């Protein structure tokens, strides 16, 4: 009987250890996801700014880029 209790206790300890590692991993992944989301938002804002500036420059009367002109190396 004592042997069964010892095995059950070892098994429980192992499960608790695995759970602790999983909780830590989940927290690390959550932090990484939050960090990437913030970075993505900053990049999207920068993209919107750059697109707006490009539209401003294009609206200043510069000649449009040729649509189907082949590059000179062809």
QUIKAHU-V775858 format. One record per helix or strand of 3 or more residues. SS is the DSSP state (H for helix, E for strand). FROM is the first residue (numbers start at 0). TO is the last residue. If there is no record, write none. Layout:
# QUIKAHU-V775858
ss->[SS,SS]
from->[FROM,FROM]
to->[TO,TO]
This chain:
# QUIKAHU-V775858
ss->[H]
from->[1]
to->[57]
